[in-house]
Amino acid sequence: MPNEATFHLDPDARHAVMMYDEFEMDLVEVAFTMEQSVRETAALLEQARTSLHQRQGAAPTGPNEKTE
């Protein structure tokens, strides 16, 4: 999932998303690595995903698409 939209996330959220999605670490491993509780890490991932979906939903889907 590393794309331009991930660069707009705060560093902790970006790192959590990359570890979980790109490196396929499980949630417990990500939480341990980030020195957070599993609950905090899950919330961070959920917030990051929401932000990414909103950003990607507003972005053009192809080279000929325009945003309003």
C-alpha positions, 0 to 999 in steps of 0.5 A: 500500500505504500503510495503517495497518500501514505506520505500525508499520514503522521509518522507513527501512523505511516510506520504502523501501516507499513509494518502491518500491510507491507511487512505483514507483521501481526498487530501484536508485533507492530504494537510491541515494536512501537511500544504501544498497547495492541488497542492503541495500535489498532486505533492508530491503524483504523485512523490511518486507514480512514484517512487514506480512504478519504484521501484516495476517495477524493483523488482522481482514479485515472489520468483523465479523471478530474476532481470537482 
